[in-house]
Amino acid sequence: MEIGKQIQYYRKRDGLTQEDLAEKVYVSRNSVSNWERGNNYPDIEMLLRMSILFDVTIDHLVKGDVKEMKNEIHLMRFNQWSTIMLISFGALALLIIPSFRYFDMYGFLVLLPFAGAGLYAGYRTEKYKKSIIHNHNLKTYEQILNYIESDGENMDAEYKYHRPKHSISISIFCIAYFLLLYLSVKLFL
């Protein structure tokens, strides 16, 4: 991240205006504005003052939170592999009956790519879950769920189930899925 974005992030995090920050580090408001826009950079003394004010290291202020970015990537990849796993196993379940109906004994050959993709995605999901657990010292499934739901911000609060926002669309999807499964059984058996 650029230093200007970092200064702006920490200033807003602490509820300070540009003028407030300028007063606290003994510069003009225009200097703070120029730092945030990237027109110029603060000198080392200003960086030291801001690091003390924001309660972060200078390195953290200059580079950004590399660890936080890595955690965000792990969460994103965990969610991607989980989705791939669910889609693969869903397709596998839908294709079991038609594949054996049309290809007899060789129907399993149609199913192998879906099974392989689902298993590999499950392996990757588990790998990222272990990485999240290791990096954040999470011990229980409840803590993992809370960590993932809060986008990595809060792992100690008690996990509470939240009903999906689109519960009607999820219900319709589930009904359609089971209707397709029922029709495939009726048509192909």
Secondary structure in CASP SS format (residue, H / E / C, confidence):
PFRMAT SS
TARGET T0000
AUTHOR 0000-0000-0000
METHOD secondary structure of the structure
MODEL  1
M C 1.00
E C 1.00
I H 1.00
G H 1.00
K H 1.00
Q H 1.00
I H 1.00
Q H 1.00
Y H 1.00
Y H 1.00
R H 1.00
K H 1.00
R H 1.00
D C 1.00
G C 1.00
L C 1.00
T C 1.00
Q H 1.00
E H 1.00
D H 1.00
L H 1.00
A H 1.00
E H 1.00
K H 1.00
V H 1.00
Y C 1.00
V C 1.00
S C 1.00
R H 1.00
N H 1.00
S H 1.00
V H 1.00
S H 1.00
N H 1.00
W H 1.00
E H 1.00
R H 1.00
G C 1.00
N C 1.00
N C 1.00
Y C 1.00
P C 1.00
D C 1.00
I H 1.00
E H 1.00
M H 1.00
L H 1.00
L H 1.00
R H 1.00
M H 1.00
S H 1.00
I H 1.00
L H 1.00
F H 1.00
D C 1.00
V C 1.00
T C 1.00
I H 1.00
D H 1.00
H H 1.00
L H 1.00
V H 1.00
K H 1.00
G C 1.00
D C 1.00
V H 1.00
K H 1.00
E H 1.00
M H 1.00
K H 1.00
N H 1.00
E H 1.00
I H 1.00
H H 1.00
L H 1.00
M H 1.00
R H 1.00
F H 1.00
N H 1.00
Q H 1.00
W H 1.00
S H 1.00
T H 1.00
I H 1.00
M H 1.00
L H 1.00
I H 1.00
S H 1.00
F H 1.00
G H 1.00
A H 1.00
L H 1.00
A H 1.00
L H 1.00
L H 1.00
I H 1.00
I H 1.00
P H 1.00
S H 1.00
F H 1.00
R H 1.00
Y H 1.00
F H 1.00
D H 1.00
M H 1.00
Y H 1.00
G H 1.00
F H 1.00
L H 1.00
V H 1.00
L H 1.00
L H 1.00
P H 1.00
F H 1.00
A H 1.00
G H 1.00
A H 1.00
G H 1.00
L H 1.00
Y H 1.00
A H 1.00
G H 1.00
Y H 1.00
R H 1.00
T H 1.00
E H 1.00
K H 1.00
Y H 1.00
K H 1.00
K H 1.00
S H 1.00
I H 1.00
I H 1.00
H H 1.00
N H 1.00
H H 1.00
N C 1.00
L C 1.00
K C 1.00
T C 1.00
Y H 1.00
E H 1.00
Q H 1.00
I H 1.00
L H 1.00
N H 1.00
Y H 1.00
I H 1.00
E H 1.00
S C 1.00
D C 1.00
G C 1.00
E C 1.00
N C 1.00
M C 1.00
D C 1.00
A C 1.00
E C 1.00
Y C 1.00
K C 1.00
Y C 1.00
H C 1.00
R C 1.00
P C 1.00
K C 1.00
H C 1.00
S H 1.00
I H 1.00
S H 1.00
I H 1.00
S H 1.00
I H 1.00
F H 1.00
C H 1.00
I H 1.00
A H 1.00
Y H 1.00
F H 1.00
L H 1.00
L H 1.00
L H 1.00
Y H 1.00
L H 1.00
S H 1.00
V H 1.00
K H 1.00
L H 1.00
F H 1.00
L C 1.00
END
